[in-house]
Amino acid sequence: MSTTAAPVRDAATCCAAPLTAAPLDADEAARLAHVLKALADPARLRLLSLVAAADGAEACVCDLTEPVGLSQPTVSHHLKTLVDAGLLTRERRGSWAFYALVPGALDAVAGALQHPGR
């Protein structure tokens, strides 16, 4: 059974158009800041890259603790932050949780930061 979180503030909804195309309203700015804040941590960036580079583009939390050198509860906290930001999905299989990159989430963030026409 999938327990994929449905984020309130996800990458796709905050990153539909480049920042420079039009001024952000307060809600759009808050959504984008939420996603960027999730990315603004070295451990979370490493976890995101580990998940994206894993076989099948998904990884079990049990395989992510050693590479980042953090405890399982700390890794789970960071992964939850990435799920809540709409960057990863989470699926429970037995006693383990597996994480995968949300398709297009990083492209949406990159697109929001690009200047139109470049």
C-alpha positions in Angstrom: 0.0 0.0 0.0 1.4 3.4 -1.0 1.6 6.1 1.7 2.8 8.8 -0.7 2.3 12.1 0.9 0.2 14.7 -0.9 2.2 17.9 -0.1 0.4 21.1 0.4 3.3 23.1 -1.0 4.9 21.1 -3.7 7.6 21.9 -6.2 5.3 21.7 -9.2 2.7 24.2 -7.9 5.3 26.8 -6.9 7.6 26.6 -9.9 5.2 26.9 -12.9 6.9 30.0 -14.3 10.3 31.6 -14.0 10.8 34.1 -11.2 11.6 36.8 -13.7 8.6 36.3 -15.9 6.3 38.1 -13.5 6.4 39.2 -9.8 5.5 36.4 -7.4 2.5 36.9 -5.2 2.8 36.2 -1.5 1.5 32.6 -1.7 3.7 31.8 -4.6 6.7 33.2 -2.8 5.9 31.2 0.3 5.5 28.0 -1.7 8.8 28.5 -3.5 10.6 29.4 -0.3 9.3 26.2 1.3 10.9 24.1 -1.5 14.1 26.1 -1.6 14.4 25.8 2.2 14.1 22.0 1.9 16.9 22.0 -0.6 19.1 24.4 1.4 20.7 21.7 3.6 23.7 19.7 2.6 22.4 16.4 4.0 19.1 16.8 2.2 20.9 17.6 -1.1 23.0 14.4 -0.6 19.9 12.3 0.2 18.1 13.7 -2.9 21.1 12.8 -5.1 21.4 9.4 -3.6 17.8 8.6 -4.2 17.9 10.0 -7.8 21.1 8.0 -8.6 19.9 4.7 -7.0 18.9 1.7 -9.1 15.4 2.2 -10.2 15.6 5.8 -9.0 14.3 4.8 -5.6 16.0 4.0 -2.3 15.2 2.4 1.0 15.8 4.5 4.1 17.9 1.6 5.3 20.4 2.2 2.5 20.6 6.0 3.0 21.9 6.3 6.6 25.5 5.0 6.1 26.3 7.2 3.0 25.4 10.4 4.8 26.8 9.4 8.2 23.6 10.2 10.1 21.3 8.2 12.4 18.2 6.7 10.9 15.9 9.1 12.8 17.8 12.1 11.4 17.8 10.7 7.9 14.0 10.0 8.2 13.5 13.6 9.3 15.4 15.0 6.3 13.5 12.7 4.0 10.1 13.8 5.4 11.1 17.4 4.8 11.8 16.5 1.1 8.5 14.6 0.8 6.6 17.6 2.4 8.3 19.9 -0.1 7.0 17.7 -3.0 10.5 16.6 -4.1 10.3 12.9 -3.1 7.5 10.4 -2.7 7.4 7.8 0.1 6.1 4.2 -0.1 6.0 1.9 2.8 6.9 -1.8 2.1 6.7 -3.9 5.2 8.7 -2.2 7.9 10.8 -0.1 5.5 10.1 3.1 3.6 11.2 3.6 0.0 11.7 7.0 -1.5 11.7 8.2 -5.1 12.1 11.5 -6.8 8.9 13.2 -7.9 9.0 13.3 -11.8 9.7 16.8 -12.9 10.1 18.3 -9.5 13.8 19.3 -9.9 13.1 20.5 -13.4 10.3 22.7 -12.0 12.6 24.2 -9.4 15.3 24.8 -12.0 12.8 26.4 -14.4 11.6 28.8 -11.7 15.1 30.1 -11.3 15.9 30.5 -15.0 15.6 33.7 -16.9 13.0 33.4 -19.7 14.5 33.1 -23.1 17.7 31.5 -22.0 
